[in-house]
Amino acid sequence: MSRSSLTRFLSGPFIFFTIIMMIKSSLAWIVIFDDIPVWKPLLTELPLIWIGFCLIEWFAANRRMWIYLAMNLLLSGIFFAAIMYYKYYGVIVNYHALAQVNQVTSVKSSMFSLLDPYYLFIFADVLIIGGILIRRRIKLGSTERPNRIPLERRARRRVASVILTLSMILCMLNIYPNRASMSELTQAEQMGILGYEAYTILDRPDKPVPIAHIDQTDIDQLKQTTELPAIVEMGAASGRNVIMLQLESFQNFLIGLEVDGQEITPNLNQLARQSLHFPNFYQQVGQGNTSDAEFVVNTSFYTPPNGAATTVYADKALPSLPKLMSANGYQTATFHTNDVRFWNRDQLYKALGFDQYYDINYFGTQDSIAFSASDEVLYSKTLDKLESMQSSGDPFYAHIISMSAHHPYTLPKNKVKLTLPERYKDTLPGDYLISQHYADQAVGQLIAGLKERGLWENSLFVLYGDHLGLPIYSLDRDDKVLMKELYGREYTSADMINIPLIISAPGVTPGVQLEQIGGQVDILPTIAGLTGVSLKDQLHFGQDLLHEGGNLLPERYYLPSGSVLNDASLFIPAKGYGDGTHYSLADAGRQDAEQQQTGVPSEEISKISGDEESPAIATPNWQSSSRFITKEQYDRALDLAHLSNSYLSQLPDRKDAN
């Protein structure tokens, strides 16, 4: 390889496009990662970029600029997808998410709302260079060629081979040592975004535990729940209808919240005062968001490691709440105003065993908000069906999915009934509060309708949020200031995934607030306990929140994989347990109760450091360090998530699977 060959090689498109891609990768890193050294993207992204460019130099004899431009477009698309996915989900996109790319077009308004104009800079050069190449081709004609001195292909290949070899070695050094990291963000930061994408394609899932080796005893031993004093007797709602309402993007901080003396959710505040309210309740959704919430609450299983439950598990013969209730004489139905094919719900509802589903074909498109008919239409037409079901004489289980308060929270003007201070105008938190105020008004109409039609007195009413509404990573600086005002402290990851659970049950002392931690996986066994339905032959990963404490909740989305909650803290891993972070839930919970009056200081955050087995734990203002998640609890939580996926992935396909 001569010096002149190297000089000519480096003066060609190889270096030109390298500089362009480094600018783009740096943009992606600035958005996704905090406090990143300048050299980090250079060290991690450059090797894979060069591998692609070297392959072009090796195999492309003609039209190299066009092929470089195509490679540029591909890599730009990956960086852009990583930015947008992180802004919405807080995790790094991988190829599994491409299976749901058709769903993105249905939530394009949400995606566009997260798009800062400078993100589009990532594609500007593609248009400019493409335009120049087209203009040059037209000017030169189909037969003329620019007057240039071609670099011999053999010499070009020699240079490319050397760079390719070095790049592959660097790739292995970036990827191989970091493949065991739990956190996807940590993996992407250490491997590079492109390296992480390559790794997820080549990585293989953990070997499943044989289904014959999984039973309820194994799960109970891992959960290690404790017995709680009885607040409501088992079977207190036996024979009653079960009406379960899933509220779109509804977070727990809204309950009791006032802004300038205005209640944001007056109807739900009243319901919480008259019912059982679980303020320490958390989402457990995956990539499917709302549809995953439907899956979790109806199965008491966790979401899959990759993909949406509605596509990964929908062809399976799932154990479920609808099947359980049907076996005990209940009619079952689910109500959702969108197209049932959205997120593969047509298959999910068959797998769950609902007798009936009602979608856009029943509700129509009148009074449309977001993707479909408004919550007012949803509740009005659902009441008609519920009244008809009750008249049959058999109890029913109805699952109602609200939609109107969907991100990006843009209500028609005639639906806006809340006037906020000027500082909230045209902000994400402001639009969110306005949308949830509307959702609350609609819920008030539903409850009134249930009472008017004689359904309320004969029903167990369960209400919960499906998932977060205000992702931390979607908030700009002004939004974060407003969130600090609303909370009286910094808005944290634990706050972000905190949703309400409210249960109106017979024999309940009004205004009971239960402090035990819970997750969506616990709804099925809690309903079973209240209705007196046996779970003896029903495998489940949740627990009856009215009779069991000591919860352990694995999280898989919106937080890095391996994140775990217990009664006292949220743990978020980095490479693993030894370098993760604990966030106090107990301090945050007390602040939630006092935030409007006192504006108490931010929650304590403790950083773990040290080896895997005995990390050093700093515990300021804590009575006992044992309240943090231990390594043993962390391992049990990971085992629970693995058992859930192992069991579901090995279930037989349902007989009516398409």
C-alpha positions in Angstrom: 0.0 0.0 0.0 1.7 3.1 -1.2 1.5 6.5 0.4 0.0 8.0 -2.7 -2.7 5.3 -2.7 -3.6 6.1 1.0 -3.7 9.8 0.3 -6.0 9.4 -2.7 -8.2 7.0 -0.7 -8.5 9.4 2.2 -9.3 12.3 -0.1 -12.3 10.5 -1.6 -15.8 9.9 -0.3 -14.6 7.7 2.5 -13.4 10.6 4.7 -16.1 13.0 3.5 -18.9 10.7 4.6 -17.0 9.7 7.8 -17.1 13.4 8.9 -20.8 13.6 8.1 -21.7 10.5 10.0 -19.6 11.6 13.1 -21.6 14.8 13.2 -24.8 12.8 13.1 -23.8 10.3 15.7 -22.8 13.1 18.0 -26.2 14.7 17.6 -27.9 11.4 18.6 -25.6 11.0 21.6 -26.3 14.6 22.8 -30.0 13.8 22.8 -29.8 10.4 24.4 -26.9 10.3 26.8 -25.8 12.7 29.5 -22.3 14.1 30.1 -20.7 12.3 27.2 -17.0 12.8 26.4 -16.3 14.1 22.9 -14.2 11.0 22.1 -16.9 8.5 23.1 -19.0 8.6 19.8 -15.7 8.6 17.9 -14.5 5.4 19.6 -17.8 3.5 19.5 -19.6 4.6 16.3 -16.7 5.0 14.0 -15.7 1.3 13.7 -19.1 0.2 12.4 -19.4 3.2 10.1 -16.0 2.3 8.6 -16.9 -1.3 8.2 -19.8 -0.3 6.0 -17.7 2.2 4.1 -14.9 -0.4 3.6 -17.4 -2.9 2.1 -18.4 -0.2 -0.4 -14.7 0.3 -1.3 -14.2 -3.4 -1.7 -17.3 -4.3 -3.8 -18.5 -1.1 -5.5 -16.8 -0.6 -8.9 -19.2 2.2 -10.2 -21.5 4.8 -8.7 -19.7 4.7 -5.4 -21.1 8.1 -4.4 -24.6 6.9 -4.8 -23.9 3.8 -2.7 -22.2 6.0 -0.1 -25.3 8.2 -0.1 -27.5 5.2 0.4 -25.4 4.0 3.3 -25.5 7.5 4.7 -29.3 7.4 4.5 -29.5 4.0 6.2 -27.3 5.0 9.1 -29.0 8.4 9.4 -32.3 6.6 9.7 -31.0 4.4 12.5 -29.7 7.5 14.5 -33.0 9.3 13.9 -35.1 6.3 15.0 -32.9 6.0 18.2 -33.5 9.7 19.0 -37.3 9.5 18.5 -37.8 6.2 20.2 -35.8 7.4 23.2 -37.8 10.6 23.5 -41.0 8.5 23.7 -40.0 5.3 25.5 -36.8 6.1 27.2 -35.0 3.1 25.7 -32.9 2.4 22.6 -34.8 1.1 19.6 -33.9 -2.3 18.2 -34.9 -4.4 15.3 -37.7 -6.0 17.3 -39.5 -2.7 17.3 -39.6 -2.8 13.5 -42.4 -5.4 13.7 -44.6 -2.7 15.1 -43.6 0.0 12.6 -47.1 -0.1 11.2 -48.5 1.1 14.6 -46.2 4.2 14.4 -48.3 5.6 11.6 -51.3 5.5 13.9 -49.7 7.6 16.5 -47.9 10.0 14.2 -49.3 13.0 16.0 -47.6 11.8 19.2 -44.3 11.3 17.4 -44.4 14.7 15.6 -45.0 16.4 18.9 -41.7 15.1 20.2 -39.8 16.2 17.1 -37.5 19.1 17.6 -36.8 20.8 14.2 -33.0 20.4 14.6 -33.4 16.6 14.6 -34.2 16.8 10.9 -30.7 18.2 10.3 -29.7 14.6 10.3 -31.2 14.2 6.8 -30.3 17.6 5.3 -27.0 16.4 3.7 -28.8 13.5 2.0 -31.0 15.9 0.2 -28.2 18.3 -0.7 -25.7 15.7 -1.9 -28.5 13.8 -3.7 -29.5 17.0 -5.5 -25.9 17.7 -6.5 -25.4 14.2 -7.9 -28.6 14.3 -9.9 -27.7 17.7 -11.3 -24.2 16.5 -12.2 -25.6 13.5 -13.9 -28.0 15.6 -15.9 -25.3 18.1 -16.9 -22.8 15.4 -17.9 -25.3 13.3 -19.8 -25.6 9.6 -19.8 -22.4 9.0 -21.8 -20.0 11.7 -20.5 -18.0 11.1 -17.4 -16.2 13.6 -15.2 -12.5 14.1 -15.9 -10.9 12.4 -13.0 -7.9 10.1 -12.2 -9.4 6.8 -11.0 -7.8 5.1 -8.0 -6.8 1.6 -9.0 -9.3 -0.9 -7.5 -6.6 -3.2 -6.2 -4.9 -0.3 -4.3 -8.3 0.8 -2.9 -9.1 -2.6 -1.7 -5.7 -2.9 0.1 -6.4 0.3 2.1 -9.9 -0.7 2.8 -8.8 -4.1 4.1 -6.5 -2.6 6.6 -9.1 -0.2 7.9 -11.7 -3.0 7.9 -9.6 -5.3 10.0 -8.9 -2.5 12.6 -12.5 -1.6 12.7 -13.7 -5.1 13.3 -11.2 -5.5 16.2 -12.5 -2.2 17.7 -16.1 -3.4 17.3 -15.4 -6.6 19.1 -13.6 -4.7 21.9 -16.7 -2.4 22.2 -19.3 -5.1 22.1 -18.0 -8.3 23.6 -17.1 -7.0 27.1 -20.4 -5.2 27.5 -22.8 -7.9 26.2 -23.8 -8.9 29.8 -24.9 -5.4 30.8 -28.6 -5.3 32.0 -29.4 -1.8 30.9 -29.9 -1.2 27.2 -28.8 2.4 27.7 -25.6 1.2 29.2 -25.0 -1.3 26.4 -25.7 1.4 23.8 -23.3 3.8 25.5 -20.5 1.3 25.8 -21.1 -0.5 22.4 -22.2 2.6 20.5 -25.7 2.9 19.1 -24.8 1.1 15.9 -22.9 -1.6 17.8 -26.0 -2.1 20.1 -28.2 -2.5 17.0 -25.9 -5.1 15.6 -25.7 -6.9 18.9 -29.4 -7.2 19.3 -29.7 -8.7 15.8 -27.1 -11.4 16.7 -28.1 -11.9 20.3 -30.1 -15.0 21.2 -32.7 -15.1 24.0 -32.0 -16.9 27.3 -32.9 -20.6 27.3 -36.4 -21.0 28.7 -37.2 -23.0 31.8 -39.1 -26.1 30.8 -42.8 -25.5 31.2 -43.2 -28.7 33.2 -40.9 -27.2 35.8 -43.0 -24.1 36.3 -45.8 -24.1 38.9 -47.4 -21.7 41.3 -45.2 -22.9 44.1 -42.1 -21.8 42.3 -43.5 -18.4 41.7 -44.7 -18.0 45.3 -41.2 -19.0 46.6 -39.6 -16.3 44.4 -42.2 -13.6 45.4 -42.0 -14.4 49.2 -45.1 -12.4 50.0 -46.2 -11.6 53.5 -49.7 -11.8 55.0 -51.6 -8.5 55.5 -54.4 -7.8 58.1 -57.7 -8.3 56.4 -59.2 -5.0 55.2 -62.0 -6.5 53.1 -63.1 -10.1 53.5 -62.4 -12.7 50.8 -65.4 -13.0 48.5 -66.9 -9.7 49.6 -68.0 -8.9 46.0 -69.1 -12.5 45.2 -71.7 -12.6 42.5 -71.3 -8.9 41.6 -70.6 -7.6 38.2 -66.9 -6.5 37.6 -66.4 -3.3 35.7 -62.8 -2.4 35.1 -61.9 1.0 33.6 -58.4 1.6 32.1 -57.6 5.3 31.9 -55.4 6.5 29.1 -52.0 7.9 30.2 -53.3 8.6 33.7 -50.7 9.1 36.5 -51.3 9.0 40.2 -50.1 12.5 41.0 -53.3 13.8 39.4 -55.4 12.5 42.3 -55.9 15.3 44.7 -53.9 17.8 42.6 -55.0 21.4 42.6 -53.6 24.2 40.4 -54.5 27.7 41.6 -57.3 26.3 43.6 -58.8 24.2 40.8 -59.1 20.5 41.2 -57.8 18.7 38.1 -59.7 15.5 38.7 -62.7 16.3 41.0 -64.7 13.2 40.1 -61.8 10.8 40.7 -60.9 12.7 43.9 -64.3 12.0 45.2 -64.2 8.3 44.0 -60.8 7.9 45.8 -62.3 9.3 49.0 -65.1 6.8 48.9 -63.1 3.8 47.8 -59.8 1.9 48.3 -57.0 3.9 46.8 -53.6 2.5 46.2 -51.2 5.5 45.6 -48.1 3.3 45.4 -49.2 1.4 42.3 -47.0 1.1 39.1 -47.3 0.3 35.4 -45.7 -2.8 34.0 -46.3 -2.3 30.3 -44.0 -3.1 27.4 -43.6 -2.0 23.9 -47.3 -2.3 23.3 -48.2 0.4 25.9 -52.0 0.5 26.2 -52.5 -3.0 24.7 -49.8 -4.4 27.0 -51.6 -3.0 30.0 -54.7 -4.9 28.8 -52.6 -8.0 28.5 -51.0 -7.7 32.0 -54.1 -7.0 34.0 -56.0 -9.8 32.2 -53.3 -12.5 32.6 -51.2 -11.6 35.6 -48.1 -12.3 33.5 -45.3 -9.9 32.5 -44.7 -8.4 29.1 -42.1 -10.2 26.8 -38.4 -9.1 26.8 -38.9 -7.8 23.2 -41.9 -6.8 21.3 -45.5 -6.2 22.3 -47.4 -8.9 24.2 -50.2 -8.5 21.7 -48.0 -9.9 18.9 -45.6 -12.1 20.8 -48.2 -14.0 22.9 -51.5 -13.5 21.1 -51.5 -16.8 19.3 -51.1 -18.7 22.6 -53.8 -20.4 24.7 -53.4 -17.9 27.5 -54.7 -18.3 31.1 -56.7 -15.2 31.7 -59.2 -13.3 33.8 -62.0 -13.5 31.1 -61.6 -17.3 31.0 -61.6 -17.5 34.8 -64.7 -15.4 35.1 -66.5 -17.3 32.3 -65.8 -20.6 34.1 -67.6 -19.0 37.1 -70.7 -18.0 35.3 -69.8 -14.5 34.1 -70.4 -12.9 30.7 -67.3 -11.1 29.4 -66.8 -8.2 27.1 -64.2 -5.5 26.3 -64.9 -2.0 24.9 -62.4 0.1 22.9 -63.3 2.8 20.4 -60.4 2.2 18.0 -60.1 -0.4 15.3 -59.7 -3.8 16.9 -56.8 -4.6 14.6 -54.8 -1.8 16.2 -51.9 -3.6 18.1 -53.3 -6.9 17.0 -56.2 -6.7 19.5 -58.4 -8.9 17.4 -56.1 -11.8 18.1 -55.4 -10.7 21.7 -59.1 -10.7 22.6 -59.5 -14.2 21.2 -56.4 -15.4 23.2 -57.8 -13.8 26.4 -61.2 -15.5 25.8 -63.5 -12.5 25.8 -67.1 -13.4 24.7 -67.5 -10.1 22.9 -65.5 -7.1 21.9 -66.8 -3.7 20.8 -64.6 -1.5 18.7 -65.0 1.3 16.1 -67.6 -0.7 14.2 -69.9 -0.3 17.3 -68.9 3.2 18.5 -68.5 4.9 15.2 -66.4 8.0 14.6 -68.7 10.8 15.8 -67.3 13.3 18.3 -63.8 12.1 17.5 -60.8 12.8 19.7 -57.3 11.4 19.1 -57.9 8.2 17.1 -61.6 7.6 17.6 -64.9 8.5 19.3 -64.6 10.4 22.5 -64.7 9.0 26.0 -68.3 10.4 26.3 -69.4 8.3 23.4 -67.4 5.3 24.7 -69.2 5.4 28.1 -72.6 6.2 26.8 -72.7 3.3 24.3 -71.0 1.0 26.8 -73.7 1.7 29.4 -76.3 0.5 26.9 -74.5 -2.8 26.5 -73.9 -3.2 30.2 -77.5 -2.6 31.0 -78.4 -5.3 28.4 -75.9 -7.7 29.9 -77.3 -7.2 33.4 -80.8 -7.9 32.2 -79.8 -11.4 31.2 -79.5 -12.4 34.8 -75.9 -13.5 34.8 -73.1 -11.3 36.3 -70.6 -9.8 33.8 -67.0 -8.8 33.6 -66.5 -5.7 31.4 -63.2 -4.1 30.6 -63.4 -0.6 29.3 -60.5 1.2 27.6 -60.5 5.0 27.5 -58.7 6.8 24.7 -59.4 10.6 24.6 -56.5 11.7 26.9 -53.9 10.2 24.5 -50.5 11.9 23.9 -50.0 14.6 22.6 -53.1 15.8 24.5 -54.7 18.0 21.9 -58.4 18.4 22.7 -61.0 20.1 20.5 -61.7 23.6 21.9 -65.2 22.7 22.8 -63.9 20.0 25.1 -61.5 22.3 27.1 -63.2 23.1 30.4 -60.1 23.9 32.5 -58.4 27.3 32.5 -54.8 27.1 33.7 -52.3 30.0 34.5 -50.5 31.5 31.5 -47.3 29.7 32.3 -48.9 26.3 31.4 -50.0 27.5 28.0 -48.7 25.4 25.0 -46.6 23.2 27.3 -46.8 19.4 27.6 -47.7 19.4 31.3 -50.4 22.0 30.6 -52.0 20.1 27.7 -51.8 16.9 29.8 -53.7 18.5 32.7 -56.4 19.9 30.4 -56.8 16.5 28.7 -57.0 14.6 32.0 -59.5 17.1 33.4 -61.7 16.2 30.4 -61.2 12.5 31.0 -62.2 13.0 34.6 -65.4 14.8 33.6 -66.2 11.8 31.3 -65.6 9.3 34.1 -68.0 11.3 36.3 -70.6 10.9 33.6 -69.9 7.1 33.5 -70.3 6.7 37.2 -73.5 8.8 37.2 -74.8 6.6 34.4 -74.0 3.4 36.3 -75.9 4.7 39.3 -78.9 5.9 37.2 -79.2 2.5 35.5 -78.9 0.4 38.7 -75.5 -1.0 37.8 -73.3 0.7 40.4 -74.8 -1.0 43.5 -74.5 -4.4 42.0 -70.9 -4.0 40.7 -67.3 -4.1 41.7 -65.7 -1.1 40.1 -61.9 -1.1 39.4 -60.1 1.9 37.9 -56.4 2.2 37.0 -54.0 4.0 34.7 -52.7 2.2 31.7 -49.2 3.8 31.6 -47.4 7.1 32.1 -48.4 10.3 30.4 -45.4 12.5 30.9 -42.1 10.7 30.1 -39.1 12.5 31.7 -37.2 12.2 28.4 -40.0 14.0 26.5 -39.9 17.1 28.8 -38.0 20.2 27.9 -36.5 22.6 30.4 -39.7 24.6 30.9 -41.8 21.4 31.3 -39.5 20.2 34.0 -39.9 23.5 35.9 -43.6 23.0 35.8 -43.4 19.4 36.9 -41.3 20.5 39.9 -44.0 23.0 40.7 -46.7 20.4 40.6 -44.7 17.9 42.7 -43.0 20.3 45.0 -39.7 18.6 44.1 -37.9 17.1 41.2 -39.9 14.8 39.0 -38.3 11.3 39.0 -38.4 8.0 37.2 -40.4 6.5 40.1 -43.0 9.2 39.8 -43.2 8.7 36.0 -44.4 5.1 36.2 -46.7 5.7 39.3 -50.3 5.2 38.2 -53.4 5.0 40.4 -55.5 2.0 41.4 -58.9 2.7 42.9 -61.3 -0.1 43.9 -64.9 0.6 44.8 -65.9 -2.6 46.7 -68.7 -3.5 49.2 -67.8 -3.4 52.8 -65.1 -0.8 52.3 -64.6 2.0 54.8 -64.7 5.2 52.7 -61.4 6.9 52.0 -59.1 4.0 52.8 -55.6 4.6 51.3 -53.5 1.5 51.2 -49.8 2.1 51.2 -48.6 -1.3 50.0 -46.9 -1.3 46.6 -48.7 -2.9 43.7 -48.4 -3.3 40.0 -50.8 -4.1 37.1 -49.9 -7.8 37.4 -51.7 -7.8 40.8 -55.1 -6.8 39.5 -56.2 -10.2 38.4 -55.6 -12.0 41.8 -57.1 -9.0 43.7 -60.3 -9.2 41.7 -60.3 -13.0 42.2 -60.0 -12.5 45.9 -62.9 -9.9 46.0 -65.2 -12.1 43.9 -64.3 -15.3 45.7 -63.1 -16.9 42.5 -60.5 -19.6 43.1 -57.0 -19.3 41.6 -56.0 -22.8 42.5 -55.5 -23.9 38.9 -54.6 -20.5 37.5 -50.9 -19.7 37.2 -50.3 -16.0 38.1 -47.4 -13.7 38.9 -49.4 -11.1 40.8 -50.7 -11.1 44.4 -53.9 -10.1 46.2 -53.2 -6.6 47.3 -55.8 -6.7 50.0 -54.3 -9.8 51.7 -50.6 -10.0 50.6 -47.7 -7.6 51.1 -44.0 -7.7 50.4 -44.3 -7.1 46.6 -41.5 -7.4 44.0 -42.2 -5.8 40.6 -39.9 -6.4 37.6 -40.0 -3.5 35.0 -39.2 -4.0 31.3 -39.9 -0.8 29.5 -39.6 3.0 30.0 -36.8 2.0 32.4 -33.8 -0.2 31.6 -34.3 -4.0 31.7 -33.5 -5.3 35.2 -35.2 -2.4 36.9 -37.1 -3.6 40.0 -39.5 -2.1 42.6 -40.1 -3.4 46.1 -42.0 -1.8 49.0 -39.3 0.8 49.6 -37.3 1.6 46.5 -36.9 1.5 42.8 -33.6 0.0 41.6 -32.2 0.8 38.1 -29.2 -1.3 37.0 -26.4 -0.2 34.8 -24.1 -3.1 33.9 -25.7 -5.1 36.7 -26.6 -4.9 40.4 -23.2 -3.7 41.6 -23.3 -0.4 39.8 -27.0 0.4 39.9 -29.0 3.2 41.6 -31.6 3.0 44.3 -34.4 5.6 44.5 -36.4 5.9 47.7 -40.2 5.3 47.2 -41.1 5.9 50.9 -39.8 9.5 50.9 -41.5 10.3 47.6 -44.7 8.8 48.8 -44.8 11.0 51.9 -44.1 14.0 49.7 -47.0 13.2 47.4 -49.4 13.5 50.3 -48.1 16.9 51.3 -46.8 18.4 48.0 -49.5 21.1 47.5 -49.2 22.4 51.1 -45.5 22.1 51.9 -43.3 21.8 48.9 -41.0 19.4 50.8 -37.4 18.7 49.5 -36.5 16.3 46.8 -36.4 12.5 47.6 -33.2 11.0 48.7 -31.2 9.1 46.1 -28.5 6.7 47.0 -25.9 5.3 44.6 -24.6 1.8 44.9 -21.0 1.0 44.3 -18.8 -1.9 44.9 -18.8 -5.6 44.0 -21.7 -7.6 42.9 -22.3 -9.5 46.2 -21.7 -6.8 48.8 -22.1 -3.3 47.4 -21.4 -0.4 49.6 -24.7 1.4 50.2 -25.0 5.0 51.3 -28.3 5.5 53.2 -28.9 9.1 54.3 -32.1 9.7 56.2 -33.0 6.0 56.2 -33.8 4.0 59.2 -32.6 0.7 57.7 -30.5 -0.1 54.7 -32.4 -3.4 54.4 -35.2 -1.4 52.8 -33.1 -1.1 49.6 -33.5 -3.9 47.1 -30.9 -6.6 47.9 -28.9 -8.6 45.4 -31.1 -11.6 46.4 -34.3 -9.7 45.7 -32.9 -8.4 42.4 -32.1 -12.0 41.3 -35.5 -13.2 42.3 -37.2 -10.4 40.3 -35.1 -11.4 37.2 -36.1 -15.0 37.7 -39.8 -14.1 37.9 -39.6 -12.2 34.6 -37.8 -15.1 33.0 -40.3 -17.7 34.3 -43.2 -15.7 32.9 -41.7 -15.5 29.4 -40.6 -19.2 29.6 -44.1 -20.3 30.5 -45.9 -18.2 27.9 -43.5 -18.9 25.0 -44.0 -22.7 25.5 -47.8 -22.7 25.8 -49.6 -24.4 22.9 -51.1 -22.3 20.2 -54.8 -21.6 20.6 -57.0 -23.6 18.3 -58.5 -20.6 16.5 -55.1 -18.9 15.9 -54.8 -17.4 12.5 
